[in-house]
Amino acid sequence: MSQDVPPFLYLTEVDDAAPLVGAVFERKFGHAFPEWKHHLIAFYRRDDGALVPLSYVKFFFLGSVMLVGGAFTDGRGFAAMSQEQRDAVTASGGVMVHLLRYGFRHFADRCDAYFGYCGDARAWEVDLAAGFEPVGPERLLAHWHKPLHANTRKAYIAMAEALGAF
């Protein structure tokens, strides 16, 4: 499996994601689109240059860590791709894996760790493939991108666990 992002995917942070993915978010999660900052979107770049939203995830600062959630992929974007492009995405690990890794790199110098809360079996596998790891409490995941003292990790885990689902 290649780790390279296929050239027809465009990964970026956007300031105002609601007009681009808000309706899909609300359909998938059943509540209003979050007003948090730091929205990341993976776009499919069509042959004519138009960008089609494929996947979304939000990153939110909480002290020295970032919470990661609200992730989804919109199958309608995949329908616009050729079979060869869909195969390339699958062979490279998937759009959400690329988008999460992009977020980990993009915010790495601004936080100590990332936390996710995951209740979906397929999303759990994607999160692990992107670099998250289970940290004890059920459904809680962390991505440690820098060395931290064991007590600091424990404190961050306790803080994230106290939030419950996010």
MARVOKE-335981 format. One record per residue (C-alpha): residue number from 1; residue in one letter; x, y, z. Coordinates in Angstrom, 1 decimal, m for minus. Last residue first. Layout:
BEGIN
(NUM,'A',(X,Y,Z))
...
END
This chain:
BEGIN
(166,'F',(m17.0,14.7,21.7))
(165,'A',(m18.2,11.7,23.7))
(164,'G',(m17.2,11.8,27.4))
(163,'L',(m15.3,14.9,28.4))
(162,'A',(m13.8,13.3,31.5))
(161,'E',(m12.0,10.8,29.3))
(160,'A',(m10.2,13.6,27.5))
(159,'M',(m9.0,15.1,30.8))
(158,'A',(m8.0,11.7,32.2))
(157,'I',(m6.0,10.9,29.0))
(156,'Y',(m4.2,14.3,29.2))
(155,'A',(m3.3,13.6,32.8))
(154,'K',(m2.0,10.1,32.0))
(153,'R',(0.0,11.4,29.1))
(152,'T',(1.6,14.1,31.4))
(151,'N',(2.4,11.4,34.0))
(150,'A',(4.1,9.3,31.3))
(149,'H',(6.3,12.2,30.3))
(148,'L',(5.7,13.3,26.7))
(147,'P',(7.7,12.7,23.6))
(146,'K',(6.0,14.1,20.5))
(145,'H',(3.4,12.9,18.0))
(144,'W',(1.2,11.0,20.4))
(143,'H',(m2.1,10.2,18.7))
(142,'A',(m4.8,9.3,21.2))
(141,'L',(m8.0,7.2,21.1))
(140,'L',(m10.9,6.9,23.5))
(139,'R',(m13.6,4.4,22.5))
(138,'E',(m13.4,2.5,25.9))
(137,'P',(m11.0,4.1,28.3))
(136,'G',(m7.6,2.6,27.8))
(135,'V',(m5.5,4.6,25.4))
(134,'P',(m6.4,3.1,22.0))
(133,'E',(m4.0,4.3,19.3))
(132,'F',(m4.3,6.9,16.6))
(131,'G',(m1.9,6.8,13.7))
(130,'A',(m4.0,7.0,10.5))
(129,'A',(m4.5,3.3,10.3))
(128,'L',(m5.8,3.3,13.9))
(127,'D',(m8.3,6.0,13.0))
(126,'V',(m9.5,4.1,9.9))
(125,'E',(m10.0,1.0,11.9))
(124,'W',(m12.0,2.9,14.5))
(123,'A',(m14.1,4.5,11.7))
(122,'R',(m15.1,1.1,10.5))
(121,'A',(m16.1,0.0,14.1))
(120,'D',(m18.0,3.2,14.9))
(119,'G',(m18.0,4.5,18.5))
(118,'C',(m14.9,6.7,18.3))
(117,'Y',(m13.6,9.4,20.6))
(116,'G',(m10.5,11.1,19.3))
(115,'F',(m7.6,12.8,21.0))
(114,'Y',(m4.5,14.6,19.7))
(113,'A',(m1.3,15.4,21.5))
(112,'D',(1.0,18.1,22.6))
(111,'C',(m0.3,20.9,20.5))
(110,'R',(0.6,23.8,18.1))
(109,'D',(3.7,22.4,16.4))
(108,'A',(1.9,19.3,15.2))
(107,'F',(m1.1,21.2,13.8))
(106,'H',(m0.6,20.6,10.1))
(105,'R',(1.2,17.3,10.5))
(104,'F',(m1.6,15.7,12.6))
(103,'G',(m4.2,17.3,10.3))
(102,'Y',(m2.6,15.9,7.2))
(101,'R',(m2.5,12.5,8.9))
(100,'L',(m6.2,12.8,9.6))
(99,'L',(m6.9,13.8,6.0))
(98,'H',(m4.8,11.0,4.5))
(97,'V',(m6.5,8.3,6.6))
(96,'M',(m9.8,9.9,5.8))
(95,'V',(m9.2,9.6,2.0))
(94,'G',(m8.3,5.9,2.0))
(93,'G',(m5.1,3.9,2.5))
(92,'S',(m3.2,4.5,m0.7))
(91,'A',(m4.7,1.4,m2.4))
(90,'T',(m8.2,2.5,m1.7))
(89,'V',(m7.6,6.0,m3.1))
(88,'A',(m5.9,4.5,m6.2))
(87,'D',(m8.9,2.1,m6.7))
(86,'R',(m11.3,5.0,m6.6))
(85,'Q',(m9.2,6.8,m9.1))
(84,'E',(m9.1,3.9,m11.5))
(83,'Q',(m12.9,3.5,m11.1))
(82,'S',(m13.3,7.1,m12.2))
(81,'M',(m14.4,9.6,m9.6))
(80,'A',(m17.7,11.5,m9.4))
(79,'A',(m19.3,8.6,m7.5))
(78,'F',(m16.6,9.1,m4.9))
(77,'G',(m17.8,12.6,m4.2))
(76,'R',(m21.3,11.3,m3.7))
(75,'G',(m20.0,8.9,m1.0))
(74,'D',(m19.5,11.7,1.4))
(73,'T',(m16.8,10.9,4.0))
(72,'F',(m17.2,11.7,7.6))
(71,'A',(m15.3,13.0,10.6))
(70,'G',(m17.0,14.9,13.4))
(69,'G',(m14.0,14.5,15.6))
(68,'V',(m10.5,15.4,16.6))
(67,'L',(m9.8,17.0,20.0))
(66,'M',(m6.5,18.9,20.1))
(65,'V',(m4.2,19.1,23.1))
(64,'S',(m2.4,21.9,25.0))
(63,'G',(m5.6,23.6,26.3))
(62,'L',(m8.5,22.2,24.3))
(61,'F',(m7.9,23.1,20.7))
(60,'F',(m10.5,21.7,18.2))
(59,'F',(m9.9,19.7,15.0))
(58,'K',(m12.8,19.0,12.7))
(57,'V',(m12.9,16.3,10.0))
(56,'Y',(m14.3,16.3,6.5))
(55,'S',(m14.2,14.0,3.5))
(54,'L',(m15.0,14.1,m0.2))
(53,'P',(m15.8,17.7,m1.1))
(52,'V',(m15.7,18.2,m4.9))
(51,'L',(m13.2,20.7,m6.4))
(50,'A',(m13.5,21.7,m10.0))
(49,'G',(m10.2,21.6,m12.0))
(48,'D',(m11.8,20.2,m15.2))
(47,'D',(m10.2,16.8,m14.6))
(46,'R',(m11.9,16.7,m11.2))
(45,'R',(m10.0,17.6,m8.0))
(44,'Y',(m11.5,15.5,m5.2))
(43,'F',(m11.5,17.5,m2.0))
(42,'A',(m10.3,16.5,1.5))
(41,'I',(m11.6,19.0,4.0))
(40,'L',(m10.2,20.1,7.3))
(39,'H',(m12.1,22.4,9.7))
(38,'H',(m10.0,24.3,12.2))
(37,'K',(m12.5,26.6,14.0))
(36,'W',(m15.5,25.4,16.0))
(35,'E',(m18.9,26.5,15.0))
(34,'P',(m20.1,23.0,14.8))
(33,'F',(m22.7,22.0,12.1))
(32,'A',(m26.1,21.4,13.7))
(31,'H',(m27.3,18.0,14.8))
(30,'G',(m28.3,14.7,13.2))
(29,'F',(m24.7,13.4,12.7))
(28,'K',(m24.8,12.2,9.1))
(27,'R',(m27.5,14.6,7.8))
(26,'E',(m26.1,17.6,9.7))
(25,'F',(m22.6,16.9,8.5))
(24,'V',(m23.8,16.5,4.9))
(23,'A',(m25.6,19.9,5.1))
(22,'G',(m22.6,21.6,6.6))
(21,'V',(m20.1,20.3,4.0))
(20,'L',(m19.2,23.2,1.7))
(19,'P',(m21.4,26.1,3.0))
(18,'A',(m20.5,25.1,6.6))
(17,'A',(m16.7,24.9,6.0))
(16,'D',(m15.9,28.5,6.8))
(15,'D',(m12.2,28.9,7.6))
(14,'V',(m10.9,26.0,5.5))
(13,'E',(m8.0,23.7,6.2))
(12,'T',(m6.7,21.8,3.2))
(11,'L',(m6.3,18.4,1.5))
(10,'Y',(m6.5,18.2,m2.3))
(9,'L',(m6.9,14.8,m3.8))
(8,'F',(m6.3,14.3,m7.6))
(7,'P',(m2.5,13.7,m7.0))
(6,'P',(m3.1,10.6,m4.9))
(5,'V',(m1.7,11.1,m1.4))
(4,'D',(1.3,8.9,m1.0))
(3,'Q',(1.3,6.1,1.6))
(2,'S',(1.4,3.4,m1.0))
(1,'M',(0.0,0.0,0.0))
END
